[in-house]
Amino acid sequence: MVVGASLAGSTLVDTLRRRGFGGDITLVGAEPHVAYNRPALSKGVLAGTDSLADITLPPLSCEVDERIGTAAVALDQDRREIVLAGGDRIRYDRLAITTGARARRLADLGAADPGVVETTFRDLDDALALDRLLAARPHVLVVGAGILGMELASACLDRGSTVTLVDRQPPLRTQLGPYLAELLRSAAERRGALIADDPGGVRLRATADGTPAAELSDGRRFEGDLVLSAVGCLPEVEWLRSSGMSVDGGIAIDTRCRVSPTVVAAGDVAAFPTVQGPRRTPLWNAAIEQARTAAAALLDGDAAAPLVPDPLFWTEQFGLKVRISGPTPAVGDPTFVEGRSRADGGLLLGWPGEPGTAAAVNRRIPITRLRALTRPDNLIT
């Protein structure tokens, strides 16, 4: 039984079949859509370059009982049953949890006044709704200047809206490191984005006429027609609260993505062990790595190879395409592998270390070469 028809869920099912598992598989998914490439929502879909057909994952090439558009509402571990929204109960021998995450709102953090409407961006329906809203070219307040917030701000500007970005910290610094963060912030400001940050935080207010406003703790206030909240995500675990499973902060897994010998978890819902403790890694590449590892663990148990994460992700915003391999944030100044300026094109950058990090900015490069640049001996200055 796989609960969550996400990228992780689909990858896990496909891996089980490719590894020769011939038993019954049931795939349950709450969304009414078949699995799709979620990163493309804030890149190609809002830009109008990708349609639903373009981002839909290939259909599963194996026999699977798919229950799409049906949410799991409870897990009975004693009886080994999943309870569905309609009341049906499905028994499992082994269980994979790949239910992903949902968008977090400022209201969840107690930082929004009652009545302020927050638009969030997490799934296909969110993308289609925002696409309709942007047709009026509103002034958009983007709260949260992380990767998603910056990508959304870029898409809104491309659609003819004006944009103000607010956050409690400078854009991307804690995610990418100072060099790449400044590169992208400069590109955003050249495109016309207004960026403001205050370590005291942001609160959503409603003005006397009902216009939403983002108020920083230093008193600055920015009004807009539309509030777009990009303040992170929360693991989709509410359906597990009555199961007795520990789910705060995500489902804690081991290095083989196991919760127990018969239960695994993968993707945005899973908290992988790190030196800082269990942490979720809501990245496309992590979902695939974890799903493949979880499938192997279900089949091979302790004989399955533990996962050694190989971080990889990319972002497209404000005319820049950045692909990064290795741990982030990348601290300090990079080594210039190719290209010597901060101009918009043609940079290959490396941050030597064990492990190291490499980035390509507006540069087409095979993933294998980018990963090779994370090794200090491959950096040529």
KAWO-V558957 format. One record per residue. N is the residue number from 1. PHI is phi in degrees with one decimal (none if undefined). PSI is psi in radians with two decimals (NA if undefined). D_LAST is the distance of its C-alpha to the last C-alpha in Angstrom with 1 decimal. Layout:
# KAWO-V558957
n=<N N>
phi=<PHI PHI>
psi=<PSI PSI>
d_last=<D_LAST D_LAST>
This chain:
# KAWO-V558957
n=<1 2 3 4 5 6 7 8 9 10 11 12 13 14 15 16 17 18 19 20 21 22 23 24 25 26 27 28 29 30 31 32 33 34 35 36 37 38 39 40 41 42 43 44 45 46 47 48 49 50 51 52 53 54 55 56 57 58 59 60 61 62 63 64 65 66 67 68 69 70 71 72 73 74 75 76 77 78 79 80 81 82 83 84 85 86 87 88 89 90 91 92 93 94 95 96 97 98 99 100 101 102 103 104 105 106 107 108 109 110 111 112 113 114 115 116 117 118 119 120 121 122 123 124 125 126 127 128 129 130 131 132 133 134 135 136 137 138 139 140 141 142 143 144 145 146 147 148 149 150 151 152 153 154 155 156 157 158 159 160 161 162 163 164 165 166 167 168 169 170 171 172 173 174 175 176 177 178 179 180 181 182 183 184 185 186 187 188 189 190 191 192 193 194 195 196 197 198 199 200 201 202 203 204 205 206 207 208 209 210 211 212 213 214 215 216 217 218 219 220 221 222 223 224 225 226 227 228 229 230 231 232 233 234 235 236 237 238 239 240 241 242 243 244 245 246 247 248 249 250 251 252 253 254 255 256 257 258 259 260 261 262 263 264 265 266 267 268 269 270 271 272 273 274 275 276 277 278 279 280 281 282 283 284 285 286 287 288 289 290 291 292 293 294 295 296 297 298 299 300 301 302 303 304 305 306 307 308 309 310 311 312 313 314 315 316 317 318 319 320 321 322 323 324 325 326 327 328 329 330 331 332 333 334 335 336 337 338 339 340 341 342 343 344 345 346 347 348 349 350 351 352 353 354 355 356 357 358 359 360 361 362 363 364 365 366 367 368 369 370 371 372 373 374 375 376 377 378 379 380 381>
phi=<none -119.3 -105.8 123.6 -88.6 -98.1 -57.1 -63.5 -62.7 -65.6 -63.8 -63.9 -60.7 -61.7 -66.6 -57.8 -67.7 -64.1 -82.4 96.9 -69.5 -108.7 -78.9 -70.9 -129.7 -111.8 -115.2 -108.2 -138.6 -73.8 -68.6 -78.5 -107.5 -68.8 -59.1 -140.8 -82.6 -62.6 -57.3 -69.8 -62.6 -86.4 -108.2 -78.7 -66.5 -66.8 -76.2 84.1 -93.4 -123.0 -101.4 -58.3 -62.6 -70.1 -100.0 -67.8 -68.5 -56.7 -61.8 -61.4 -92.5 -156.7 -77.7 -143.1 -85.0 -94.3 -115.1 -81.4 80.4 -126.4 -88.4 -82.6 -114.3 -163.4 -123.6 -105.3 -70.4 -63.9 -93.6 52.6 -133.7 -104.6 -99.3 -95.2 -58.1 -81.0 102.6 -64.3 -121.0 -119.3 -83.1 -131.9 -95.3 -133.4 -127.7 -119.9 -107.7 -136.6 -80.9 71.5 -145.3 -120.9 -66.2 -93.5 -113.7 -62.2 -60.5 -64.0 -96.4 70.0 -117.8 -140.0 -71.2 -57.1 93.3 -79.2 -86.4 -107.6 -89.7 -115.2 -140.4 -138.7 -126.2 -61.5 -62.8 -61.5 -64.7 -67.5 -65.8 -66.2 -56.5 -68.5 -64.6 -72.7 -60.9 -84.6 52.2 -73.0 -84.5 -104.4 -96.4 -97.9 -101.8 113.4 -106.9 -85.4 -57.4 -64.5 -59.6 -69.2 -64.3 -66.3 -59.9 -61.9 -63.4 -63.6 -63.7 -62.1 -88.1 96.9 -82.5 -97.7 -137.7 -118.9 -107.0 -128.9 -161.3 -86.6 -145.1 -58.6 -56.8 68.9 -61.7 -77.6 -90.8 -110.5 100.5 -63.8 -66.1 -66.0 -61.3 -68.6 -58.8 -76.6 -62.7 -61.0 -64.1 -63.8 -70.1 -64.0 -81.2 109.1 -73.7 -93.6 -121.7 -139.0 -139.8 -155.0 -62.7 -75.8 102.7 -128.1 -129.9 -87.1 -121.8 -114.0 -74.3 -58.7 -92.3 90.4 -71.2 -72.4 -142.6 -102.7 -111.4 -85.2 -66.7 -84.9 101.1 -65.9 -133.3 -128.4 -96.0 -158.3 -83.0 -143.3 -100.3 -114.9 -89.1 -132.9 -111.9 97.4 -140.3 -118.8 -62.0 -81.9 -126.0 -59.0 -67.6 -99.7 -58.4 -84.9 -84.5 88.9 -75.2 -76.4 -129.3 -64.4 80.2 108.8 -85.9 -69.1 -123.6 -93.9 -70.7 -104.1 65.3 -99.3 -93.9 -154.1 -59.1 -115.0 -131.1 -126.6 -144.8 -154.1 89.6 -64.1 -82.7 -96.5 -108.0 -84.9 -68.1 -135.2 -65.8 -89.6 110.3 -61.5 -140.0 -78.3 -128.0 -77.7 -127.9 -55.7 -65.7 -64.0 -61.3 -68.9 -58.5 -66.2 -62.6 -66.2 -66.4 -62.4 -61.9 -63.0 -66.4 -63.7 -86.9 -113.8 60.6 -65.9 -75.8 -68.2 -71.5 -67.9 -81.4 -109.4 -56.4 -124.7 -58.1 -155.6 -157.1 -142.2 -144.3 -127.0 -161.8 52.9 81.9 -114.4 -115.8 -119.2 -118.2 -127.9 -121.0 109.0 -65.8 -131.3 -72.5 -85.5 -89.0 88.6 -84.8 -83.1 -85.6 -86.6 -79.0 -143.9 91.4 -127.8 -127.2 -93.2 -66.3 -72.6 -134.3 71.3 -110.7 -119.3 -126.0 -137.0 -117.7 -60.9 167.2 -125.7 -82.0 -96.3 -130.7 -136.1 -140.3 -115.7 -114.9 50.1 -140.4 -78.4 -152.2 -60.5 -58.5 -62.2 -71.5 -60.3 -65.4 -62.9 -70.5 -76.4 -91.2 -54.4 -70.9 -95.7 -85.2 -114.1 -98.8>
psi=<2.23 2.08 1.92 1.73 0.96 -3.04 -0.78 -0.77 -0.80 -0.71 -0.70 -0.79 -0.83 -0.68 -0.71 -0.81 -0.72 -0.51 0.02 0.15 2.14 0.09 3.14 2.45 2.23 2.27 2.05 2.30 2.28 -0.61 2.58 -0.01 2.62 2.88 2.48 2.95 1.71 -0.70 -0.46 -0.26 -0.80 -0.07 -1.36 -0.65 -0.87 -0.53 -0.24 0.15 -0.27 2.37 3.07 -0.69 -0.58 -0.57 -0.15 2.32 2.65 2.50 2.61 2.24 0.74 2.89 2.06 2.43 1.75 2.23 1.29 2.43 0.33 2.05 2.49 2.33 -0.21 2.72 2.18 1.72 -0.58 -0.74 -0.05 1.01 2.54 2.29 2.20 2.87 -0.59 -0.02 -0.23 2.58 2.27 2.19 2.59 2.69 -0.75 2.54 2.38 2.24 2.02 0.77 -0.02 -2.53 2.89 2.78 2.44 2.55 2.78 -0.52 -0.59 -0.45 0.07 0.46 0.50 2.34 2.63 2.45 -0.25 2.16 2.18 2.15 2.28 2.94 1.84 -0.72 -3.08 -0.74 -0.65 -0.74 -0.73 -0.65 -0.76 -0.64 -0.73 -0.70 -0.63 -0.23 -0.50 0.00 1.00 2.90 2.12 2.24 1.94 2.04 1.99 1.85 0.75 -2.85 -0.89 -0.80 -0.71 -0.69 -0.70 -0.72 -0.73 -0.79 -0.70 -0.73 -0.72 -0.48 0.06 0.04 2.81 2.68 2.36 2.23 2.21 2.56 2.97 -0.10 2.79 2.59 2.25 -0.06 -0.78 -0.26 -0.76 -0.40 2.86 -0.70 -0.96 -0.62 -0.78 -0.63 -0.80 -0.64 -0.76 -0.71 -0.68 -0.76 -0.59 -0.55 -0.11 0.08 2.36 2.20 2.29 2.43 2.71 2.14 -0.28 -0.19 3.12 2.46 2.45 2.25 2.82 2.20 3.04 -0.59 0.16 0.00 2.28 2.59 2.56 2.11 2.13 2.76 -0.32 0.07 -0.25 2.45 2.38 2.14 2.77 2.93 -0.45 2.28 2.14 1.86 2.20 1.13 0.64 -2.99 2.79 2.39 2.44 1.45 0.05 -0.59 -0.21 -0.04 -0.65 0.00 -0.27 -0.10 2.44 2.07 -0.03 2.22 0.13 2.97 1.99 2.24 2.88 -3.02 -0.14 0.25 0.51 2.46 -0.64 3.09 -0.41 0.06 2.28 2.89 2.62 2.72 -2.74 -0.33 -0.30 2.45 1.89 2.52 2.33 3.04 -0.39 0.00 3.11 2.30 2.42 2.57 1.46 1.21 2.60 -0.84 -0.67 -0.67 -0.72 -0.82 -0.83 -0.69 -0.75 -0.70 -0.74 -0.71 -0.77 -0.65 -0.66 -0.60 -0.66 -0.16 -2.33 -0.31 -0.23 2.51 2.34 2.68 2.23 1.78 2.46 1.44 2.38 2.24 2.95 2.79 2.60 2.07 2.45 0.70 0.06 2.40 2.02 2.20 2.30 2.32 2.30 3.06 2.56 2.68 2.55 1.95 2.40 -3.06 2.50 2.86 2.32 1.91 -0.82 2.38 2.44 0.15 2.94 0.33 3.03 -0.15 2.72 0.71 2.36 2.19 2.58 2.48 1.67 2.57 3.13 1.70 2.78 3.07 2.50 2.62 2.52 2.23 2.04 0.77 2.15 2.19 2.38 2.52 -0.64 -0.66 -0.71 -0.75 -0.62 -0.55 -0.18 -0.16 2.21 -0.59 -0.21 -0.04 2.19 2.07 NA>
d_last=<51.1 47.9 48.3 45.8 45.2 41.6 38.4 38.5 42.2 42.0 39.1 41.1 44.2 42.4 40.8 44.2 45.7 43.0 43.4 47.1 48.8 52.1 53.8 54.5 51.7 52.5 49.8 50.8 49.1 50.2 48.6 50.8 47.9 46.4 42.8 40.2 36.5 36.5 33.0 34.1 36.8 34.8 32.6 34.7 38.3 38.4 36.7 39.4 37.1 38.1 41.7 43.0 43.1 39.4 38.4 41.2 40.0 41.5 45.0 45.4 46.2 48.7 52.0 51.6 54.1 52.3 53.8 51.8 52.9 54.4 53.2 53.6 55.4 55.9 55.2 58.0 56.4 59.8 61.0 57.6 58.1 56.2 58.4 57.7 58.6 61.8 63.0 62.2 61.1 58.9 58.7 55.6 54.9 51.2 49.5 46.0 45.3 42.8 44.3 41.1 41.3 43.0 41.9 42.5 44.3 44.7 48.3 47.2 45.7 48.8 47.0 49.0 52.5 55.1 55.3 51.8 50.6 47.0 45.5 43.0 40.7 40.4 42.1 43.2 46.4 44.4 42.2 45.3 47.1 44.2 44.0 47.7 47.3 44.6 47.0 48.7 45.4 46.0 44.2 42.2 41.5 38.6 38.8 35.7 32.2 30.4 28.9 32.4 33.6 30.8 31.1 34.9 34.5 32.4 35.1 37.9 36.5 36.0 39.7 40.9 41.4 40.4 38.5 38.3 36.0 37.1 35.9 36.2 32.4 29.7 28.5 26.1 24.8 26.3 25.3 21.7 20.5 20.3 17.3 18.5 22.1 21.8 20.2 23.2 25.8 25.0 25.4 28.7 30.0 29.3 31.4 34.2 34.1 35.6 34.0 35.7 35.3 37.4 37.0 40.8 40.6 42.2 45.7 47.3 50.4 53.1 54.4 58.2 58.0 56.0 52.6 49.8 47.6 44.7 45.4 42.9 44.2 43.8 46.4 44.3 45.7 44.4 46.8 46.3 48.2 46.3 44.6 41.8 41.0 37.6 37.9 37.0 39.1 41.7 42.2 45.2 47.3 50.6 52.4 51.7 53.2 56.6 55.2 54.5 50.8 48.5 46.5 45.5 41.8 41.8 43.0 41.5 40.4 39.2 36.2 38.2 39.1 42.7 45.1 47.7 48.4 49.7 47.7 44.0 42.1 38.8 37.0 37.3 40.5 39.0 37.6 35.3 35.1 32.2 32.0 33.2 36.1 36.9 34.8 35.0 31.9 33.0 30.4 31.0 28.9 30.6 34.0 33.4 32.0 34.9 37.5 36.7 36.7 40.0 41.6 40.8 42.2 45.4 45.9 44.7 45.0 43.5 42.3 39.9 36.2 35.0 32.4 28.9 27.4 24.3 23.6 22.9 24.1 23.8 25.3 26.4 27.5 27.9 26.3 23.1 22.5 20.2 19.8 18.6 18.5 19.0 20.8 21.3 21.4 17.7 18.0 15.9 13.0 10.3 6.5 6.2 5.6 8.1 10.2 10.1 13.7 16.1 18.3 20.0 18.1 15.2 12.7 10.8 9.9 9.6 11.6 11.4 15.0 18.0 18.4 15.2 15.1 13.3 14.6 15.2 16.9 19.2 17.5 19.5 17.9 19.9 20.3 19.6 16.1 15.4 17.0 15.0 11.8 13.7 13.4 10.9 10.8 9.8 6.4 3.8 0.0>
